[in-house]
Amino acid sequence: MTVHRLVAVPLIATWAEVNRRGLAGRLRTFNGAAAFRHMGHSRARPLSVHAFGAALDFDAAWNAYGVPLAQQQIDRDVIRVFQECGWEWGGLWSDPYEDGMHLQWTDPLPGVPQPAWRDAMARGEGSAPKPKPAPAPVSVVKPAPRAPIVLVPDGAGGWRDVAGQRTTLPGGTVVNATDPARIWIAER
């Protein structure tokens, strides 16, 4: 989902509130957010709020543009949460512009009073879940790192560890394993 960066925080908070109230499963489909177009797809009309990444569409198949309010089938409890968190619902717009799938962010101007029912964000209901307090620190003693093991043939059918050493194998191959981060093998 793509939205304007200034809309992302209220959207996350609103969705947290939808989840807190157990309503997330009541929306059937997500049908879009940012769409760079004019209202009603008509160049004669202003740019859509979708063009600014500040609008969302849900359940479009049941709530198409122009469907009267009485016939819209989007879950009203979910709509109420969005409205309480500062979103405007297009389902309440006048005929012929009803848009029941549409929600747009309507960040009120500072100092403009909002009805108490529409201020879930100020009440803290629309905020992301509060993190649980961190547990008291526990001292964990990490075991010392184990020294690397560098195995080379011992010439008698077995293997020997030469980590931390420089050694010459039978046949003249030199293995320098003095630095555990770099092991050099030079054949003669």
C-alpha positions in Angstrom: 0.0 0.0 0.0 1.4 3.4 -0.9 0.3 6.5 1.0 1.9 9.9 1.6 4.5 9.9 4.3 2.4 12.3 6.4 -0.6 9.9 6.2 1.4 6.8 7.1 1.4 7.5 10.9 -2.3 8.2 11.2 -3.1 5.2 9.0 -1.0 2.9 11.2 -2.6 4.3 14.3 -6.1 3.9 12.8 -5.4 0.3 11.7 -4.1 -0.5 15.2 -7.5 0.8 16.6 -9.4 -1.3 14.0 -7.4 -4.3 15.2 -7.8 -3.5 18.9 -11.6 -3.5 18.4 -11.4 -6.8 16.5 -12.8 -5.4 13.3 -10.0 -6.0 10.8 -11.6 -9.1 9.3 -14.8 -7.3 8.4 -13.3 -5.6 5.4 -13.4 -7.9 2.4 -11.0 -6.3 -0.1 -8.4 -3.5 -0.3 -8.8 -1.7 -3.6 -6.2 1.0 -3.7 -4.6 4.1 -2.1 -2.3 6.3 -4.2 -3.7 6.7 -7.7 -2.6 9.7 -9.7 -5.9 10.8 -11.3 -8.7 13.3 -11.2 -11.9 12.9 -9.3 -14.3 10.6 -11.1 -11.5 10.1 -13.7 -12.6 13.3 -15.3 -9.9 15.9 -16.2 -12.6 18.6 -15.9 -12.7 17.9 -12.1 -9.9 18.5 -9.5 -7.3 16.0 -8.6 -8.5 13.2 -6.4 -7.2 12.9 -2.8 -5.8 9.6 -4.1 -3.4 11.6 -6.3 -1.8 12.9 -3.1 -1.6 9.5 -1.4 -4.2 10.4 1.3 -7.1 8.2 0.4 -8.0 4.5 0.6 -10.6 2.3 -1.1 -12.1 -0.8 0.5 -14.8 -3.3 -0.7 -15.2 -1.6 -4.1 -17.3 -4.4 -5.5 -20.0 -3.7 -3.0 -19.7 0.0 -2.6 -19.0 1.4 -6.1 -18.9 5.1 -6.8 -22.4 6.5 -7.0 -24.1 3.7 -5.0 -26.6 5.3 -2.6 -26.0 5.1 1.1 -28.8 2.7 1.7 -27.3 0.2 -0.7 -23.7 0.4 0.5 -22.4 -2.8 2.1 -19.2 -1.7 3.8 -19.0 -2.4 7.5 -20.2 0.6 9.4 -18.2 -0.3 12.6 -15.0 -0.1 10.7 -16.1 3.2 9.1 -16.9 4.6 12.5 -13.3 3.8 13.7 -11.8 5.5 10.7 -14.1 8.5 11.3 -13.2 8.7 15.0 -9.5 8.7 14.0 -9.9 11.7 11.6 -10.8 10.1 8.3 -13.7 11.3 6.1 -16.0 8.6 4.6 -17.1 9.2 1.0 -20.3 7.2 1.6 -21.9 10.3 3.2 -21.3 12.5 0.2 -24.3 14.0 -1.7 -25.8 12.4 -4.8 -24.3 11.7 -7.3 -20.9 11.6 -5.6 -21.5 8.9 -3.0 -18.3 6.9 -2.7 -18.9 4.2 -0.1 -15.5 2.5 -0.7 -13.6 5.8 -0.1 -11.9 7.0 3.0 -9.6 10.1 3.0 -7.4 11.6 5.7 -8.8 14.9 6.8 -6.2 16.2 9.3 -8.0 19.0 11.0 -6.3 22.4 11.2 -4.7 23.1 14.6 -7.2 24.8 16.9 -10.3 23.6 15.0 -12.4 21.7 17.6 -13.5 18.2 16.7 -16.6 16.5 18.0 -15.6 14.4 21.0 -16.8 11.2 19.3 -14.4 11.9 16.4 -11.3 12.3 18.5 -10.1 8.8 19.1 -6.6 9.9 18.3 -6.6 12.5 21.1 -8.1 10.0 23.5 -5.2 7.6 22.7 -7.5 4.9 21.3 -6.1 5.3 17.8 -2.5 4.9 18.8 -0.4 1.9 18.1 -0.3 -0.7 20.9 1.8 0.5 23.8 5.0 -1.5 24.1 5.4 -3.7 27.1 8.0 -2.5 29.6 11.4 -4.0 28.9 12.3 -6.8 31.4 15.1 -6.0 33.8 18.5 -6.5 32.2 20.0 -9.9 32.8 23.7 -10.4 32.8 24.7 -13.0 30.3 28.2 -14.3 30.3 29.1 -15.2 26.8 31.6 -18.1 26.6 34.9 -17.2 25.1 35.0 -17.8 21.4 36.4 -21.1 20.5 39.7 -21.1 18.7 39.3 -22.1 15.0 40.3 -25.6 14.0 42.5 -26.1 11.0 42.9 -29.7 10.0 45.5 -30.9 7.7 46.6 -34.4 6.7 49.2 -35.8 9.0 50.9 -38.0 6.4 49.9 -41.2 8.2 46.2 -41.3 7.1 44.9 -39.0 9.8 44.4 -35.3 10.5 46.0 -32.9 12.8 45.0 -29.4 14.0 47.5 -26.7 13.0 45.5 -23.7 14.1 47.9 -21.0 15.3 50.9 -22.6 13.7 52.9 -22.5 10.5 53.6 -26.0 9.3 55.0 -27.8 6.3 53.1 -30.8 5.1 54.7 -33.9 3.6 55.4 -33.0 0.0 56.4 -29.4 0.8 53.0 -27.6 1.1 53.2 -24.8 3.6 50.1 -24.0 5.8 50.3 -20.8 7.7 47.4 -20.7 10.2 48.9 -18.2 12.7 46.1 -15.7 12.0 42.7 -17.3 12.5 41.1 -14.8 10.1 43.5 -15.7 7.2 44.9 -19.1 6.4 47.6 -19.3 3.8 48.3 -22.5 1.8 51.4 -22.5 -0.5 52.2 -25.5 -2.5 55.8 -26.1 -3.5 
